[in-house]
Amino acid sequence: MAEFDAVAAGHVCLDVIPQMPPGDLLSILVPGAVAEIGPVMLSTGGPVSNTGRNLHRLGIRTRLMGKVGNDAFGAIIRDLIRQDDPALADDMIVAPGETSSYTIVISPPGTDRFFMHCGGANHTFGADDVPYDRLRNARLFHFGYPPYMARMYANTGAELEDLYRRAKATGVITSLDMALPDPNGPSGRVDWARVLARTLPHVDLFLPSLDELVYMLRRDAAPISEQPDTLISEIAAQALNLGAGVVVLKLGDRGLYLRTGPDGAPHTDDPGWRNRELWAPCFQPEPLVGTTGSGDATIAGFLAAVLRDQPVEAALTSAVAVGACNVEAADALSGVRSWDETMTRIQAGWERQPVIINAPGWTWDAASRLWVGPHDNT
C-alpha cells in the first residue's frame, strides 16, 4: 500500500485577499483616492496549496512540494498548510535568502478576479528539487503553473521535460496543470508548443484551461469568443497528438471538457475511458462569492475521483461539483467540503447551470447530466 496517494508540486504563494465592496471596480481604483475596503484574508495560493490542500480535504492522503523563502511570508505559508495537517509541509523547501511568492488578489463580489503577483522562490524551483524516491511511495504526481516558474520554461522547457520523465519513471500517474503566460514577460516569449511537445509524452492527465492551451498552441488565432466551439475539440485533439494521455480543459463558468484517445486513460483499464468526448456543465453555486482558486479546486475534484477509480462520467461530475463548492467562498480553500458532503449534494439533485454549445453533433445525456461530443466512442 502506498505511503500516501498524491504529491502536489510546483508553484506556491501567499494570497493576500482584501474584502472588496460591491460595485464598479474602476470607481474604486482612482489615483490619489482612498477607498474603504473590508478585512484582509491570508490564504495559501498556487496549485501546491489550492490543489494539494483541497485533495487533503477531499480525503486523499497528500504531500506538498513547493519552495518558499526563509522570510515572514514563507513562515505564514507553512503555518497555514500545517493547520490542515502538520505532515503536509514536511516536503516544503525553505530557501535561505530567497523571497517567498505572494499575490494580491482583487476579487469583487459577483465578477471574476485579477492578480498582482510576485513569483519569488518559485522561479528557482528545478527538477532536482523533487525527491523522486518519495514519489515511489505515492500513486499520483501533480505539478502546476510552470509558466510562473522561470527554470521550468528556460531552454524551451528542458527542466520541465526532465522532471516529468523522471517522475513517470517512478510509476506514478503524472498530472500537469498550466497557467497563462504573461504576454509582456519572459514566459510570453517561450515556444510553448515546443515545450508541450517535449513534455506531454510523459503526462497522463493534462489539465490546462482553454485560454492557456490556445495561447500555447494557437497564439495567433482569433479571440476564443469569436470562434465556434469546434475549436475545443480541435485543440484537445492536438494535445492528445502531442502525447497527453487524457486532456481536460477548464472552461470557466461553461464547465469542464474531456477528451481521450483509443488507448483510454493511462491510469485505468476501464474501457469506458476510451475515445471519449464529454462536457460537464457547472453546478449552481449557492451563492457565488469569489472565483479564486476555482480551477485548482476543480482539478482537485477530478484527481480525487481518479484516485477513487470513478468512471469517467462520475469523475467529471465530481470535478465540477468541487469547483462549485469552491466559489461559494472568497478564498481558494474554505468553500470546499468533504468528499462525502460533496457527493451528497450531487445525489440530492444539485442544479446545473445551462450551457449552449456552439458546435454541431453534441447531445445531452440525461442519465449522466453531461453533454456528449461528436467524437465520443468514434
N, C-alpha and C positions, 0 to 999 in steps of 0.2 A: 504494500500500500504506500502511495506517495506520501512524503512528509507534509506537503501542502499541495494545493490544487493549482494555484495560479501565481505567477510573478508578473507584477505590473512595473514596467521600467520606462525610463525616458525623462520627459520634461516634468518639472515640479516647481511650483512657485507659491507665494503667498498672495491670495486675493484680498484686496482692500476694497470693501463694497460699502460706500456711503448710501444711506437710505435717501432716495430721491423723491421729491414731491411729484404728484401727477401734473400733467400739463405739457406744454411745448418746451422741449429741452433748450431750444435756441433762445427762448425768453429768459432762461436762467444763465446761460453762458454768455454774458455780456461783459466785455473788457472793462475793468475798473469797478464793477459792481460787486456787492456782497450778497450772495444768495443763501438763505437759511435752508439747511437740509437736516435730515434726521441723524440718528446714531450710526456709527460705522460698524460693520460686521467684518471680522477677520476669519478667513477660511483658506484652507489649502486649495490650490488650483493646479491645473495641468492633469494629464492622464494618469500619472503615478498616483495622485491623490483621487481625482474625480472618478476614474475607472477602478483603481485599486481599492480605495476605501469603500466604494459602493459595492464592489464584489464581496468584500468582507461583510457588509450589511446584508447582503443577499444570501449569506450563509456559506460562501466559498472561502476555504482556507487560503489566505493570500499573504504574499510578502511583497514589499515595496522596495524598488531600487531606483533611487534618484540621487542627485548631487546638490548640496547646499553649501553655503559658506559658513565659517565659524563666527557669525555675526548675530545680531538680535533677531532679524527676520528668520534666519536659519534655525535658531532655537525655538521660535514660535512655531515654525512649520513642524519640527519634530515633536514638540509638545502637543500640538493639535492632533497629529497622527496617533500618538500614544493614548489619547483619550479613547479611541476605539479599542485598541489592544496594544500593550507595551511592546509586543514582539513585532508589530508591523513595521517599526522603524529600525529594526536591528540591522538591515542591509543598506540603510541610507549612508551615503558617503558625505563626510564633513571635510571640505577642502579649505585648509588654512589660507588666509589671505584673499580668498575669493568672495564675491558679493552674491548673496542669495537672490534669486529671482523673485520679482514681485509684479503684480498687475493692479492698476487702478481700474475697477470695473464700474462703469456707469450704466445702470440698468433701470431705466424709468418704468413705472408700472404700465403694463399693457402693450409694451413695444420691445423690439429687440435691443440688445445691449451693444456697447462698444468698449474697447480696451485701450489703456495706455500701459505698455509692457516693457520691463527690463529683463533681458534674458539671463544675465548673471552667470552663475556657475554651470547652467545648462550648456553653455557654449563649449565647455571643455570636456563634457562627457564623451567618452570614446568606447570603442568595442572592448577594450581591456578592462573597463570598469565593471563589466558583468562577470560575476563568479560562475562560470559555466558548470562547475561541479554541483552547484546548488540547483541548477535547472534540472539535473538528472533526478532530483527528488520531487519534481513538480510534474504536472500534466500539461500546463499551458504557459507560454511566454508571450506577454503583450507588451508592445513598445509603441510610444506615441509621440507625435509632434516633431519629427526630425527637421522640418523647415525652421524651427525655432532653436536649433542646436547646431552651431557652426561646424563642429567636427563631423557631424553626421552627413552634411551636404558638401563638405570640401572634397576636392578631387573627384567631382561628379559622383559622389556617394560611395566612394571606396570603403569608408568606415562602416557605413550602414550595411553594405553588402557583406562585409566581413562579419559583422555582428550577427546577421541572420543566417549566414552559412554555418557559423559556429553554434548558434542556438539550435538550428534544425538538426545538427549532428547529435545533439543530446537526446533526441527522440521526443521532444515536447511538441505540442500543437503550437504553431507560430502565428501570431496575430499582429497586424500593423494598422495603426491609425495615423492620419496625416493632419496637417494644419495648412492654412492658406499662406503661401509665401508672401512676403512684403514686396510688392511690385517695384518699390523705390529703394529697396535694400539689397544686401548681398544675396539673400535667398531667392530674390526675384530674378537674378541673373543666372541661376543654375539651370542646366539642361535636365529638367525633372523627368522627361521621357526616358532619357538615358539612365537616370538613377533608378527608375522603376523597372526598366528592362534588366538591370543588373540584380535587383533585389527581389522582385516578385517571384522568381522561380523557387525561392526559399520561404515563401509566405503562404500559409494555409488559408488564413482568413484576412482579407484586405477590406478595411472599413473606413474609407475616406468619405467626405461629403461630396456631393455632385459638383459644387463650386470648386473644390480643391482639385478634383480629378480633371475637370475641364481646363482649369488653369494649367495643369501639368502636362496634359496630352494634346490640348487644342487651344493653345493660348490665343491664337489669332481668330478664333471663331467669333461669331456674333454673340451678343449677350444671351444668356440662357433664357431670359424672359421672352426673347424674340424667336426662339427655336421650338419646334414641336417636341413632344416627349419621346419621340423615337430616338432623340439624342441620348437618352438614358440607357436604352438597350444597346445602342451602338458603342458607347464609351465603356460600358460594363464588359461587352464582348472584347473590346480592345485590351482591357486589363486582364481578362482571362487568357487571351492570346499571349500576353507578356509573361504568363506563368503563374498567376494567382490561382489558388485552389477554389476559393469562394469569394465573390465580390458582393459587398453590402454597401449601398450608397445611402448616406443620410440626406434627406430631402427637406429638412426643417419642418415646418408645420404641415407639409404634404406627406410626411411619413417616412417609411423605410423601404428600400428596394433591394431585392436579392436576385443574383443570377449565378448559376453553376453550370459546369460543362458535363460532358458524357461520363467523366470519371467520378462524378459526385463530389463529396466533400472529403478531404484527406483525414478528417478526424473520426469518420464513421463508415461502416459498411452498409448503412441503411440505404437501400436503393431509392427511397423517397427523396434523397438529396440530389439525384442525378438529373441533369438537363432541366433545371427549374428556373422559372422567372416569375417572381411574386412581388407584390407591392402591398405593404401593410399601412393603412391609414392610422393616424394618431388617435389616441383616446382623448376624450374631452377633459381637460384639467378642471378642477373644482376648488379654487379658481386659478387662472393664470396669474402668477405673481412675478416671476422672472425667468429668463431663459439661460442663465449662467450654468454652464456645465451640462446642458441638456443632451448634447451629442455624446459626451463621455458616459453619461448615465445610461443612455440607450445602448451603447456598446457594452457596458457592464451587464445589462439585462440579457443581451444576446450571448455574451460569453458564459454567463451563468447558466443559460439554457443549454448551450453546447456541452458544458461540463456535466449537466444533468441528463445528457443524452435525449433531449427533447426532439421530436420530429421537426422538420424544417418549418412547417406552418406554425407550430406552437412556439418555436424559437423566435420567429419574427414578432409574434403577438406579445411574447414576454418582453422583448426589447422595447417596443413602443409603449408598453404599459409602464415600465420603469422610467422611461423618458418622460411620460406624462406626470408621474408622481414627482419627478424632479422639478418641473416648472411650477409646482404648487408652493415653492419656497423661493426666497431671494437668492440663496447660496446654492452651491453645487451638490450639497450632501443631505441637508436636513429634511428635504421632501421625500427622499427615497425610503420606502418601507421594507419590511422583511419580505422574503420570498413568499411565505405563506399568506401574508396580508395582500400582497400584490396579486397572487393567484386567485384569492377570494374576490377581489374587485373585478377581475376579468370574468369569473364564473357567475357573478351576480348580474351580468348584462351591462357592464360599463359602456356608456355611449361612445361611439366613434365619431370623429369629425369627417364630414364629407370630403371626397377628393374627386375632382374632374380630371380625367386623363386625356390629354390632347394627342392621342395616337390610336391607330386602328388596332383591332384584334384583342383588346383587353376585355375580360369578362369577370363579373362579380361572383365569387363563390360564397353563398350564404352560410354554408356549414363552418368554414374557417374564418369568415368575415375578412377575406383577403381578395385583392384583385389578382387575376391570373393572366400572365402575359402571353403574347403570340408565340414566343419561343419556348413556352413551358412544355416539357416532355416531347420535344421535337428532335 
